[in-house]
Amino acid sequence: MRGAEIRPVPSTHWCGRDQLSCDSISGLVGHSWCQCFLSRWQRKVVEMIAVWRHLSDITPWLFCLTIGMVVCVPPSQGRTSIQQREAYQGKFWQITDIHWDQKYSEDGDSAKMCHKGYQSDGHNSMWGNYNCDSPWPLVKSAIQAMVEIEAQPDFVLWTGDNAPHTDDPQPNFSVIFNSLSNITGELRTAFHPSIPVLPVLGNHDAFPKDDYPVAGKEFYGKYLTEGGWSALLPPEAQQEFVNGGYYSYRLDSGVMILVVNTNLYYAFNTLGIDVPDPCGQFAWLRSKLQLARDEKFKVIITAHAPPGYFERQALVPFFNGSYNTAYVDLLNDFGGVILVQIYGHEHTDSFKLFSGPKGEIESVALLAPSVTPWHASVFGGTAINPSVRLYHYTPSEILDYFQYHLNLSLVISSPERMLNTTGDSSLEAGNETEIPKWELFYQARETYGLSSLSTINMASLFKQLESNDTLFQKYYLFNSAGYNNGMCDSSCKKNHICAIAYLKIHDVVHCMHFKSPRPHILSYEHLSKFGKELAGNFHKSNASQLIITLVVVSMALTAVLAVVLAVMLVMVVVKRSRMVPVERSFPILDLSKPHWQNYRKLP
């Protein structure tokens, strides 16, 4: 850096290709400092400047306190214009459904989650097994891959579910907070402190799992203190978070991120079924969306579980029925201000279209695949190749995303092809020097032939998936992050199409051409715990639909009974019609005889 000259205060210079104004204080000339910071930190300087364009009461000299007493500022202090916002392009990461299992063992039984307590003759890879949740080396390698691919994103979305799928025993809060604090530390260490890491609560981040209270600052406050999230969230976000696990975060680009705790609406959450607005989240969400509409900026909505239904079995819901309707209707009311919705939970790669009452597409939700490879073997569940996703965006739309994955089957079968040597010796017992190769699996815009991933373009993609089976089969392989489940037949495809396009039960049932829920949804007693939960999910989430089902069944039984009675009546009539008088010539019956003696059966 060139030496600073001494001149009277203040001095203002124009520098850099963006013609930013440099104000100097304390006798230091702005020009030299400006050139220095622009040459090395131009992106960060411009991002910080964007804050001032939104907050008119912040003056240039405040920035001096953070970068060295001299600051590059825009020529005027007005809010960012629409043109300036549109010119900005950024990136952000999503990592979801880590499900770190601290009991994972390379010697464990793969039929029992690879746990240490179950010894077997098999061998589990240190990087994971499709029948089990994530070992720690897999978690570390996922985060390390993110940093190696893109170390300077605008922010990181960490969309929940960090404890394992296990009941031996079910992870309590001690295990959960240990998982959260360790992963928090790993993410915070991997990315520069200036990069926001925004955590989201998942249904497996509570004990008992799925249960989130409808009120209680002490409950939610522990995620900040014991879970370590106070190191991630600024004070304003923490103040919102303790109200119910939700908060907002305004980006330098002008976009606001709304982190929603959809576990409050989750079908398995038994703590708030009869509460109209758990934790006041609906009211909070509406107020934030209204603010975005009034001030003309976009929002990114992110949460763990999405509304609607599972695309691999379209009659498996995620929300309690009434909450599902309220949530979908609310977001449809403000579709114009929603840049995108980002979710996890399903472990699979898909998307959902939010449609208004007239069928117009209001917004789109993108669902990213999980880090855990665990195979949920019920309701069309699938194993997953561990995945992370990098988005490219502007303040008005998602431009693209790059889906990265770890081909676990190749790591297991051909480790010499899939491992890289690293200088990081901390991965395993202090001496591990190899890490697996995370690869680009596909690029959405290029693969699907889209100019961007805007709402309009994603609606167009949906129509292509309906009509182009070759493209759909490609999507189906992406759905499991490259884990091969074979071809998706017409029935399989119908589930995906209906779950993508429809988010309410009556629309999904109509799309699937069902008049009532499938019987096997209601009677899966032989399945695993996860299967029973999903079956129970249907009952809890759609009590009214269950009543309708019972009514339909009752009506069907009544109809069957009526048919049986009708058949019996016909048989009686036929039987009687096949009986004739003994003496056919007698026009009048002999009333002196018993009535039955006047008839005989025909042969």
Legacy VTK file of the C-alpha trace (Angstrom):
# vtk DataFile Version 3.0
C-alpha trace
ASCII
DATASET POLYDATA
POINTS 603 float
0.000 0.000 0.000
1.227 3.465 -0.840
2.119 5.737 2.031
-0.581 8.068 3.285
-0.187 11.811 2.726
-1.129 14.408 5.329
-3.737 16.938 4.235
-6.328 19.091 5.948
-9.576 17.442 6.948
-11.838 16.691 5.282
-10.732 15.565 1.848
-12.829 13.750 -0.696
-11.580 11.852 -3.731
-13.122 9.662 -6.402
-11.473 6.325 -6.914
-12.055 2.848 -8.219
-14.029 1.706 -11.213
-17.275 2.249 -9.292
-16.453 5.952 -8.770
-16.804 5.740 -5.030
-16.188 8.794 -2.931
-13.422 8.537 -0.336
-13.754 10.704 2.742
-10.729 10.967 4.993
-10.486 11.899 8.636
-7.716 12.315 11.143
-5.519 13.895 8.473
-5.244 10.736 6.346
-5.871 11.117 2.651
-8.778 9.027 1.464
-7.342 8.329 -1.968
-4.528 6.055 -0.794
-6.721 4.094 1.575
-9.447 3.804 -1.006
-7.157 2.387 -3.653
-5.738 -0.079 -1.165
-9.063 -1.404 0.043
-10.594 -1.452 -3.398
-7.691 -3.432 -4.802
-7.853 -6.094 -2.130
-11.295 -5.912 -0.551
-13.428 -4.329 -3.262
-16.208 -6.894 -2.968
-16.495 -6.553 0.778
-16.267 -2.766 0.676
-19.038 -2.567 -1.881
-21.159 -4.961 0.185
-20.702 -2.840 3.287
-21.544 0.286 1.326
-24.839 -1.322 0.415
-25.832 -1.138 4.061
-25.627 2.662 3.986
-27.800 2.787 0.931
-30.554 1.181 2.988
-29.889 2.896 6.305
-29.723 6.621 5.744
-28.685 7.405 9.315
-25.338 5.598 8.936
-22.626 8.023 7.898
-19.316 7.323 6.139
-17.153 7.906 9.176
-18.753 4.924 10.987
-17.231 2.678 8.389
-13.837 4.242 9.092
-13.910 2.713 12.525
-13.911 -0.769 11.016
-11.437 -0.487 8.147
-8.910 2.109 9.161
-10.260 5.635 9.549
-10.911 6.250 5.848
-13.825 4.975 3.852
-15.056 4.659 0.289
-18.671 5.776 0.147
-21.237 6.195 -2.604
-21.657 9.726 -3.965
-25.086 10.048 -2.311
-26.717 8.614 0.765
-30.030 7.614 -0.802
-31.439 4.110 -0.640
-30.314 1.593 -3.229
-32.115 2.023 -6.508
-33.786 -0.893 -8.223
-31.133 -0.737 -10.946
-28.327 -0.933 -8.399
-29.962 -3.902 -6.696
-30.456 -5.763 -9.953
-26.810 -5.285 -10.889
-25.678 -7.191 -7.803
-24.936 -10.914 -8.092
-23.996 -13.105 -5.174
-23.703 -16.686 -3.957
-24.809 -18.609 -0.918
-24.461 -22.146 0.395
-27.073 -24.517 1.756
-26.172 -27.471 3.957
-29.003 -29.509 5.417
-29.962 -32.649 7.333
-26.503 -33.508 8.605
-27.784 -36.024 11.183
-24.419 -36.573 12.823
-24.446 -39.881 14.711
-21.868 -39.806 17.475
-22.279 -43.577 17.906
-21.368 -44.418 14.314
-18.700 -47.107 14.190
-16.823 -48.662 11.313
-17.323 -51.991 13.101
-20.991 -51.411 13.874
-23.929 -53.335 12.481
-25.176 -51.596 9.342
-28.622 -53.061 9.991
-28.666 -51.171 13.298
-27.443 -47.712 12.278
-23.744 -48.746 12.416
-23.721 -48.285 16.182
-20.843 -49.293 18.396
-23.059 -51.447 20.569
-23.752 -53.797 17.685
-20.683 -55.614 16.428
-20.745 -57.298 13.049
-18.425 -58.973 10.589
-19.005 -56.228 8.053
-16.983 -53.080 7.537
-18.422 -49.594 7.316
-16.555 -46.850 5.538
-15.267 -44.078 7.761
-17.118 -41.764 5.350
-20.504 -43.378 5.846
-22.938 -46.131 4.934
-26.229 -45.851 3.061
-28.036 -47.556 5.950
-26.692 -45.188 8.588
-26.441 -41.543 9.557
-23.378 -39.341 9.124
-20.069 -40.068 10.855
-18.028 -37.038 11.918
-15.428 -37.361 9.112
-18.269 -37.054 6.587
-19.566 -33.911 8.317
-16.119 -32.327 8.293
-15.473 -33.257 4.686
-18.779 -31.693 3.592
-17.908 -28.377 5.228
-14.349 -28.517 3.938
-15.638 -29.147 0.410
-17.855 -26.070 0.667
-14.903 -23.892 1.609
-12.689 -25.326 -1.121
-15.366 -24.746 -3.762
-16.497 -21.280 -2.623
-14.933 -19.767 0.488
-16.499 -16.308 0.121
-20.263 -16.751 -0.184
-22.564 -13.961 0.903
-23.996 -16.252 3.561
-24.562 -19.900 4.522
-27.996 -21.425 5.157
-27.802 -24.325 7.605
-31.315 -25.731 7.385
-31.657 -28.044 10.351
-31.703 -31.655 11.575
-28.367 -32.426 13.172
-29.143 -35.301 15.559
-29.406 -38.903 14.286
-32.446 -41.063 13.509
-32.140 -43.381 16.463
-34.085 -44.575 19.479
-31.349 -46.394 21.369
-31.756 -44.074 23.125
-33.349 -41.123 21.392
-30.883 -38.210 21.476
-31.646 -35.939 24.427
-30.813 -32.251 24.664
-27.322 -33.014 25.910
-26.578 -34.860 22.666
-28.449 -32.308 20.563
-26.671 -29.266 21.989
-23.345 -31.057 21.711
-24.056 -31.687 18.025
-25.152 -28.107 17.430
-22.176 -26.563 19.193
-19.674 -28.809 17.394
-21.135 -28.165 13.954
-21.440 -24.464 14.779
-17.754 -24.399 15.650
-16.835 -26.238 12.469
-18.801 -23.848 10.259
-17.612 -20.756 12.109
-13.989 -21.872 11.829
-14.288 -22.831 8.164
-15.820 -19.564 6.964
-14.536 -16.066 7.631
-16.242 -14.382 10.617
-17.695 -11.741 8.282
-19.748 -14.390 6.451
-23.147 -14.948 8.104
-23.962 -18.549 8.978
-27.728 -18.646 9.499
-29.021 -21.664 11.449
-32.498 -23.161 11.151
-34.198 -25.487 13.620
-35.086 -28.979 12.366
-37.556 -31.443 13.839
-34.645 -33.606 15.069
-33.095 -30.653 16.903
-35.530 -31.021 19.821
-36.171 -33.585 22.550
-38.413 -35.432 22.237
-37.934 -35.039 18.520
-40.589 -33.048 16.700
-41.910 -31.342 19.851
-41.546 -27.561 19.910
-43.512 -25.546 22.480
-45.811 -22.789 21.316
-44.238 -20.355 23.779
-41.232 -20.225 26.059
-38.233 -17.954 25.778
-36.234 -20.201 28.091
-36.654 -23.170 25.734
-35.539 -21.298 22.624
-32.908 -19.311 24.479
-30.954 -22.489 25.196
-30.179 -22.895 21.503
-28.326 -19.602 21.729
-26.461 -20.402 24.938
-26.011 -24.178 25.049
-26.221 -24.783 21.307
-23.706 -22.043 20.538
-25.916 -20.091 18.162
-25.252 -16.816 19.954
-21.922 -16.908 18.091
-23.826 -16.898 14.796
-26.714 -14.483 15.262
-26.548 -10.725 15.843
-28.413 -9.296 18.857
-31.471 -8.255 16.831
-31.899 -11.763 15.437
-31.406 -13.295 18.886
-34.187 -11.111 20.280
-36.560 -12.487 17.658
-35.292 -16.054 17.930
-36.215 -16.538 21.596
-39.863 -15.846 20.750
-40.186 -19.091 18.842
-37.090 -20.098 16.888
-37.677 -17.648 14.021
-35.822 -14.482 13.015
-34.983 -12.107 10.167
-31.629 -11.091 8.714
-31.102 -8.231 6.273
-28.356 -8.808 3.721
-26.065 -6.132 2.352
-27.590 -6.757 -1.064
-30.950 -5.511 0.210
-32.572 -8.943 0.446
-34.102 -9.980 3.755
-33.874 -13.594 4.910
-36.819 -14.833 6.951
-35.908 -17.924 8.956
-39.164 -19.707 9.823
-39.622 -22.419 12.449
-41.998 -24.695 10.543
-41.571 -27.356 13.221
-44.349 -25.462 15.015
-46.674 -26.648 12.236
-45.139 -30.110 11.855
-47.568 -33.020 11.929
-45.669 -34.839 14.694
-45.483 -31.802 16.955
-48.168 -32.506 19.549
-47.590 -29.384 21.643
-49.538 -26.833 19.642
-52.202 -28.559 17.586
-55.073 -26.372 18.813
-53.190 -23.054 18.877
-54.171 -20.766 15.961
-50.789 -19.009 15.779
-48.006 -20.870 17.637
-45.444 -18.434 19.049
-47.062 -15.629 17.070
-45.070 -16.700 14.034
-47.843 -16.203 11.473
-48.337 -12.606 12.630
-44.578 -11.987 12.590
-44.229 -13.486 9.120
-47.088 -11.422 7.747
-45.606 -8.222 9.180
-42.212 -8.921 7.591
-43.761 -9.719 4.225
-45.836 -6.556 4.387
-42.686 -4.561 5.165
-41.011 -6.045 2.098
-43.996 -5.094 -0.029
-44.098 -1.559 1.346
-40.361 -0.939 0.967
-40.072 -2.857 -2.310
-37.428 -5.434 -1.477
-37.411 -9.217 -1.824
-37.261 -11.897 0.846
-35.761 -15.364 0.950
-37.876 -17.635 3.127
-36.013 -20.565 4.605
-37.156 -23.294 6.969
-36.544 -26.950 7.656
-39.746 -28.762 6.691
-41.707 -27.514 3.681
-45.480 -27.468 3.427
-47.252 -29.890 1.144
-46.490 -33.541 0.525
-43.568 -35.895 -0.059
-42.888 -36.292 -3.760
-41.983 -39.966 -3.455
-45.378 -40.673 -1.852
-47.672 -37.760 -2.499
-50.150 -38.510 0.290
-47.547 -38.206 3.041
-47.898 -34.665 4.475
-45.475 -32.605 6.525
-47.738 -30.074 8.268
-50.859 -30.358 10.350
-53.700 -29.760 7.896
-54.930 -26.410 9.229
-51.407 -24.995 9.519
-50.575 -26.197 6.020
-53.496 -24.267 4.571
-52.746 -21.122 6.584
-49.039 -21.176 5.677
-49.586 -21.748 1.963
-52.305 -19.096 1.760
-50.142 -16.547 3.573
-47.180 -17.032 1.250
-49.432 -16.936 -1.793
-50.776 -13.576 -0.601
-47.238 -12.175 -0.759
-45.840 -14.142 -3.690
-44.645 -10.973 -5.390
-42.053 -10.216 -2.710
-40.717 -13.765 -2.309
-37.437 -14.262 -4.151
-37.341 -17.977 -3.330
-38.134 -20.455 -0.590
-35.382 -22.810 0.618
-36.101 -26.026 2.552
-34.540 -29.323 3.597
-36.099 -32.169 5.629
-37.030 -34.498 2.765
-33.394 -35.558 2.179
-34.231 -35.478 -1.535
-33.773 -32.986 -4.381
-37.018 -31.484 -5.632
-39.064 -28.287 -5.797
-42.593 -27.075 -5.152
-44.802 -24.538 -6.903
-47.003 -22.221 -4.844
-50.152 -21.524 -6.862
-52.871 -18.963 -6.269
-56.620 -19.671 -6.393
-56.710 -19.170 -10.159
-53.700 -21.406 -10.784
-51.182 -18.597 -11.178
-47.714 -19.492 -9.842
-46.857 -17.132 -6.978
-43.468 -18.459 -5.825
-41.216 -21.495 -5.913
-39.630 -23.584 -3.172
-36.324 -25.385 -3.750
-35.556 -28.494 -1.681
-31.944 -29.594 -1.286
-30.722 -33.144 -0.594
-29.147 -34.099 2.713
-25.651 -34.694 3.994
-26.720 -37.927 5.679
-26.846 -40.885 3.283
-29.355 -42.756 5.480
-31.882 -44.817 3.548
-35.471 -44.272 4.647
-36.976 -47.466 3.237
-40.665 -46.597 3.575
-43.103 -44.707 1.359
-40.687 -44.635 -1.548
-37.800 -43.409 0.588
-34.312 -43.654 -0.816
-30.683 -43.592 0.149
-28.858 -40.389 -0.741
-25.374 -39.488 -1.850
-24.227 -36.829 0.669
-24.835 -33.388 -0.821
-24.329 -29.629 -0.468
-25.673 -26.887 -2.746
-24.300 -23.534 -3.955
-26.798 -20.921 -5.201
-26.175 -17.940 -7.471
-28.650 -15.103 -7.028
-29.508 -11.469 -7.602
-31.731 -9.398 -5.308
-34.697 -10.344 -7.495
-34.248 -14.003 -8.474
-32.254 -17.218 -8.195
-29.977 -17.417 -11.203
-28.704 -20.952 -10.779
-27.543 -23.568 -8.340
-24.680 -26.040 -8.424
-25.407 -29.377 -6.785
-22.338 -31.079 -5.318
-22.308 -34.595 -3.953
-20.061 -37.331 -2.648
-20.533 -40.566 -4.585
-20.484 -42.772 -1.517
-20.665 -46.042 -3.433
-17.454 -45.145 -5.280
-15.782 -43.992 -2.075
-16.570 -47.396 -0.571
-15.758 -49.532 -3.620
-12.860 -47.557 -5.114
-11.257 -45.429 -2.406
-8.127 -44.941 -4.476
-10.190 -43.051 -7.074
-12.261 -40.998 -4.672
-9.821 -39.830 -1.997
-7.561 -36.792 -2.063
-4.548 -36.207 0.126
-4.823 -33.226 2.431
-2.568 -31.439 4.823
-5.328 -31.420 7.426
-4.389 -34.144 9.883
-7.312 -33.582 12.220
-9.936 -35.633 10.448
-9.355 -38.935 12.219
-7.484 -39.469 15.431
-5.068 -36.708 14.523
-3.406 -38.499 11.640
-5.898 -38.795 8.782
-4.458 -37.391 5.572
-7.097 -38.337 2.986
-10.461 -36.760 2.284
-13.115 -37.827 -0.219
-13.673 -36.000 -3.488
-16.858 -33.988 -3.568
-17.877 -33.460 -7.189
-20.233 -31.258 -9.152
-23.200 -33.520 -9.862
-25.169 -31.097 -12.002
-25.774 -27.420 -12.683
-29.485 -26.633 -12.680
-29.632 -23.921 -15.336
-27.459 -25.813 -17.794
-29.062 -29.211 -17.194
-32.637 -28.008 -17.495
-31.978 -25.450 -20.237
-33.230 -22.437 -18.274
-32.108 -18.815 -18.409
-32.565 -18.580 -14.634
-34.449 -20.330 -11.849
-37.107 -17.655 -11.612
-40.637 -18.599 -10.648
-41.778 -18.400 -14.268
-38.933 -20.594 -15.486
-39.479 -23.199 -12.773
-43.150 -23.368 -13.747
-41.998 -23.950 -17.318
-39.638 -26.685 -16.117
-42.540 -28.403 -14.388
-44.471 -28.554 -17.661
-41.427 -30.046 -19.360
-41.146 -32.706 -16.661
-44.787 -33.607 -17.263
-44.380 -34.040 -21.015
-40.735 -35.065 -21.473
-40.090 -38.415 -19.822
-36.384 -38.392 -20.678
-35.974 -35.141 -18.792
-38.118 -36.454 -15.950
-35.952 -39.565 -15.534
-32.932 -37.275 -15.280
-34.718 -35.289 -12.575
-35.536 -38.574 -10.829
-31.849 -39.505 -10.638
-31.101 -36.045 -9.259
-33.860 -36.570 -6.696
-31.669 -39.122 -4.889
-28.427 -37.222 -5.543
-27.281 -39.917 -7.944
-28.207 -42.984 -5.906
-29.659 -45.300 -8.548
-33.235 -46.398 -7.858
-33.916 -47.494 -11.412
-36.609 -45.990 -13.606
-39.615 -44.122 -12.278
-42.794 -45.661 -13.737
-46.060 -43.841 -14.403
-47.353 -44.315 -10.859
-44.052 -43.116 -9.417
-44.070 -40.113 -11.741
-47.612 -39.212 -10.754
-46.499 -38.877 -7.121
-43.731 -36.447 -8.054
-45.882 -34.369 -10.379
-48.719 -34.048 -7.872
-46.433 -33.203 -4.940
-44.583 -30.547 -6.945
-47.707 -28.836 -8.258
-50.149 -29.148 -5.362
-49.717 -28.321 -1.691
-53.205 -28.892 -0.264
-54.783 -32.258 0.459
-57.868 -31.958 -1.733
-55.761 -30.851 -4.712
-53.274 -33.679 -4.232
-56.000 -36.311 -3.850
-57.681 -34.996 -6.988
-54.366 -35.024 -8.874
-53.684 -38.590 -7.769
-57.239 -39.579 -8.768
-57.953 -40.903 -5.284
-61.307 -40.462 -3.585
-59.764 -41.259 -0.203
-56.324 -41.963 1.274
-54.683 -45.166 0.153
-55.374 -48.017 2.602
-51.679 -48.866 2.971
-51.035 -45.332 4.198
-53.386 -46.056 7.078
-52.140 -49.501 8.107
-48.345 -49.735 7.970
-47.831 -51.654 11.197
-44.997 -53.888 9.959
-42.681 -51.034 9.075
-39.818 -49.472 10.968
-40.303 -46.709 13.519
-39.877 -44.171 10.751
-42.590 -45.889 8.760
-44.983 -45.862 11.690
-44.285 -42.180 12.170
-45.078 -41.463 8.560
-48.273 -43.480 8.794
-49.134 -41.626 11.972
-48.213 -38.435 10.171
-51.117 -38.941 7.825
-53.554 -39.348 10.688
-52.295 -36.341 12.653
-51.882 -34.019 9.731
-55.238 -34.742 8.164
-57.736 -35.509 10.891
-60.550 -34.143 8.766
-59.427 -36.241 5.836
-59.359 -39.306 8.074
-62.941 -38.595 9.100
-63.856 -38.253 5.447
-62.115 -41.557 4.793
-64.081 -43.280 7.538
-67.310 -41.791 6.198
-66.443 -42.991 2.703
-65.628 -46.459 4.038
-68.904 -46.513 5.982
-70.808 -45.474 2.883
-69.022 -48.142 0.884
-69.909 -50.800 3.452
-73.507 -49.602 3.438
-73.561 -49.820 -0.335
-72.097 -53.321 -0.231
-74.684 -54.363 2.341
-77.441 -52.904 0.169
-76.145 -54.845 -2.816
-76.014 -58.056 -0.775
-79.584 -57.534 0.409
-80.692 -56.794 -3.135
-79.039 -59.965 -4.393
-80.671 -61.993 -1.640
-84.056 -60.507 -2.519
-83.558 -61.337 -6.184
-82.601 -64.885 -5.254
-85.770 -65.249 -3.201
-87.896 -63.920 -6.059
-86.182 -66.239 -8.542
-86.567 -69.156 -6.176
-90.270 -68.501 -5.755
-90.728 -67.974 -9.477
-89.281 -71.424 -10.123
-92.117 -73.030 -8.075
-95.422 -74.059 -9.889
-98.790 -75.504 -8.747
-98.922 -79.312 -8.447
-102.023 -79.477 -10.630
-101.465 -76.957 -13.419
-105.044 -77.391 -14.666
-106.543 -76.101 -11.467
-107.421 -72.474 -11.982
-108.146 -72.106 -8.324
-106.047 -73.401 -5.431
-107.501 -76.069 -3.184
-107.855 -74.047 -0.038
-108.623 -77.172 1.954
-104.981 -78.145 1.736
-102.115 -76.449 3.533
-100.700 -73.686 1.348
-97.333 -75.361 0.830
-98.896 -78.537 -0.496
-100.138 -76.685 -3.582
-96.531 -76.306 -4.831
-93.602 -78.477 -5.710
-90.128 -77.563 -6.818
-89.225 -77.894 -10.444
-86.367 -80.355 -11.119
LINES 1 604
603 0 1 2 3 4 5 6 7 8 9 10 11 12 13 14 15 16 17 18 19 20 21 22 23 24 25 26 27 28 29 30 31 32 33 34 35 36 37 38 39 40 41 42 43 44 45 46 47 48 49 50 51 52 53 54 55 56 57 58 59 60 61 62 63 64 65 66 67 68 69 70 71 72 73 74 75 76 77 78 79 80 81 82 83 84 85 86 87 88 89 90 91 92 93 94 95 96 97 98 99 100 101 102 103 104 105 106 107 108 109 110 111 112 113 114 115 116 117 118 119 120 121 122 123 124 125 126 127 128 129 130 131 132 133 134 135 136 137 138 139 140 141 142 143 144 145 146 147 148 149 150 151 152 153 154 155 156 157 158 159 160 161 162 163 164 165 166 167 168 169 170 171 172 173 174 175 176 177 178 179 180 181 182 183 184 185 186 187 188 189 190 191 192 193 194 195 196 197 198 199 200 201 202 203 204 205 206 207 208 209 210 211 212 213 214 215 216 217 218 219 220 221 222 223 224 225 226 227 228 229 230 231 232 233 234 235 236 237 238 239 240 241 242 243 244 245 246 247 248 249 250 251 252 253 254 255 256 257 258 259 260 261 262 263 264 265 266 267 268 269 270 271 272 273 274 275 276 277 278 279 280 281 282 283 284 285 286 287 288 289 290 291 292 293 294 295 296 297 298 299 300 301 302 303 304 305 306 307 308 309 310 311 312 313 314 315 316 317 318 319 320 321 322 323 324 325 326 327 328 329 330 331 332 333 334 335 336 337 338 339 340 341 342 343 344 345 346 347 348 349 350 351 352 353 354 355 356 357 358 359 360 361 362 363 364 365 366 367 368 369 370 371 372 373 374 375 376 377 378 379 380 381 382 383 384 385 386 387 388 389 390 391 392 393 394 395 396 397 398 399 400 401 402 403 404 405 406 407 408 409 410 411 412 413 414 415 416 417 418 419 420 421 422 423 424 425 426 427 428 429 430 431 432 433 434 435 436 437 438 439 440 441 442 443 444 445 446 447 448 449 450 451 452 453 454 455 456 457 458 459 460 461 462 463 464 465 466 467 468 469 470 471 472 473 474 475 476 477 478 479 480 481 482 483 484 485 486 487 488 489 490 491 492 493 494 495 496 497 498 499 500 501 502 503 504 505 506 507 508 509 510 511 512 513 514 515 516 517 518 519 520 521 522 523 524 525 526 527 528 529 530 531 532 533 534 535 536 537 538 539 540 541 542 543 544 545 546 547 548 549 550 551 552 553 554 555 556 557 558 559 560 561 562 563 564 565 566 567 568 569 570 571 572 573 574 575 576 577 578 579 580 581 582 583 584 585 586 587 588 589 590 591 592 593 594 595 596 597 598 599 600 601 602
